[in-house]
Each structure stands twice: as structure tokens, then as C-alpha cells.
Amino acid sequence: MPDVTREVQFDAMHGPSLVAQAPLSSATLTIGVEEEFLLADPRTGRVVPAAREIRERAAGPGADRLVFELTQFQLESNSAVHTTLRDLHEDLLEMRRAAARAAESMGLALIASGTALDGNAGVPPLSSCPRYEAMLREFGAIMDRQGVCGCHIHVGIADREEAVRVSNHLRPWLPVLQALAANSPIADGRDTGYASWRALMMGRWPSAEPPPFFRSADHYESLVAGMLAGGTILDRGMIYWLVRPSDHVPTLEIRAADVCPTAGETVLLAGLVRGLAETALRQVRAGVPAPDVEDTLLRAAYWKAAHDGVDGEALDLLAGSGVSGAPAWRLVDRLLEHVRPVLEENGDWTPLTDQIERVRRSGSGAARQRAAYARRGRLADVAELLTAQTVASCWA
């Protein structure tokens, strides 16, 4: 496993063909990103409930878009709406750096990891919010050890009928996105054996799974109504499907990934998601049916992605001869070829493939955490790596 600590720390200091239709650049699809972070002691990796103080101290560009999350040891950043990946990268870095400087002023670190390294036993200290208190009363021990961090990509698709049909096309690719972005192997002071332990923790919630195949927007609404009536969700904010039409902005939200270690890897994820969404939107408008992948196999593929990450094996849901095993990187390459026409149209192909090669050389976020931990078996080494990566300027 390559040692990328030196490269990351240097960067941190220095700062198939598409169906025929009228051309439509994917740059017309806006993108926005929500990133969730942990606040931790950099010497131990133990989370510290300091979100309010750090948010009050945060200053400079991006500071006003830092918001509270479920627990008091988390912060979330909400990007502006963007059309270019370069602008998105700069925005994400500004918010990360504003939060990191405020954390450093308190002797703490902003850490981009899907799970707390040293654990958070029992019910975590919740942010002051009646909704979170209601979730605790209703769902009980599911709240134990919560406070996991994901990365949510919003793609601008305002028409809900088109949005749910694009969701159908995206379903087979969700495990590939999770594998590539897996960044939570260490939790409760040990290597969990999973590349994404966050995915397992989130999977305890009733709706936190790949979405069903939607027949229409009305079908989507009927399923949501059923979950609300049955009490499996308390409100529409608890629709935790890995793809969902947003209820507060005119977007399709993809929620399949851990928070990425660097802003560059977040932009990689966002660029691939937008490419997938634009490719799917063209197919929807041309009447091309989405692959109807069985729910059981899709859940199995997502579990496998969380277990192995991008460096292991995967379930190939789109194999012509039926579902089969394949190296995860082979499926990443297939995803790239699937969206290549769209990426080339808007100039995203070269920067995204450059970033993919950086990850191939350095290893995934999960692999880098494991390498840091394996050297001396110290969580502090992982925390040091994560602290440097979080504000690293790693983009082509």
C-alpha cells in the first residue's frame, strides 16, 4: 500500500454510445454538495462536542455555509450551486479551511472520515433540535453510536417525473460510487474489516438502502406515504434512500458515499455523479428503459462495496450473462466509459481521469487510513493523516 502521507501533507501546505437527441451539455445540470465532518482531538482521534463554538469562531469565505448536524461533534458544509468542477472545488476548500482554522484555534481538528476513530459509545450528544429528540424517543438504540459522515451530491433536475426515472438508471451504479468513496474502515478503536463502516451504521435506519424501482413520481409518493403512515419515518427528511428527489431544492440527491478525505475526491465523486445523471437523463428523454436490477442483488452489491471498497471484489450487476463477481476497479473503468461522451463534451474528462489515477496510485480513502493505522497501530497516526487530507488541495 503506497504511503501517501507525504504527498497529502505537501499539497495541504501548498495550498456505450448515447442515444441520438439534441446536444445537451451536462454543464447545464447544476451540482451542489453537502459534506459532513467530525470534530476531534488530533492526538487521539476522539470526537469532541464543540460544533457550536467552532461554528461561532469560523470566519472568512464559506464560513456562513457551515451548519449543525445530528451530533454536537459534527459540522456540515453546504456548497453553493455550481456548473463547473473547478468552482466547486474552490468552494469546498474554502468551507473546509474555515472550519479547520476554527477547530485548530481550540486545539481540535476537522476530520473527513465516515466514522469516529475512537468511538462514541451510547447515544451521542445530540444537537439541540426537537426533531432529533423525537428520533431518539421513537427509534431508541438505533441512535447509539450515530454521528457518521456522508457526502451528498445534488444534481439539478427539477422535474420530479424525470428525477425518479433518472434514479432508476442510477441504481446499478450506486455500489460503484460507494466502493470508490469508501472512507471509514476504523471505528471504535479498531479496523472493522469494512472499507465503509458508515454504510453499515446507516443501514440500521428503515429507509437507508438503495431505492426501489419507481414506476412514476406518483409511485414514489405512494411509497413515502406508506412509510409515514407506518411510522418507519417521522418526516420526509428521513427518506434515507441512496437516491431521492430533494424536498427542499429542485434536485436529485445522491447519498451513496462516505465523506471523502479530500476536496478533490469529493469533486471526483460529484463529477461522476453528474455524468451519470446527464447520461441517464438523455436516456429517459429518449425512452430507453432503465435496468430493472433485483432489490436483493442491489443490496448485496452495496454491502459488498462497503466491505471490500474499490480495492477488492464487487458484484457486477450489469454483466451481460447475469450477475457475476469482478474487481471493483473494473467497474469503475466501466462507469467512466459509460459517461465518457458527456464528460468529454463539457471538458470534465481529463481532470476526472487525472483524479482517478491519483486515487489508483495513492489508494482509496479507506486504504490510506488502514495503511496509517497498520504502521504502528496508533489512532493518532490516522488522525494526523485525516487532518492533513481534509484541507489538502488535491485537484488537477
Order of alpha helices (4+ residues) and beta strands (2+ residues): alpha-beta-alpha-beta-beta-alpha-beta-alpha-beta-alpha-alpha-beta-beta-alpha-alpha-beta-beta-alpha-alpha-beta-beta-alpha-alpha-alpha-alpha
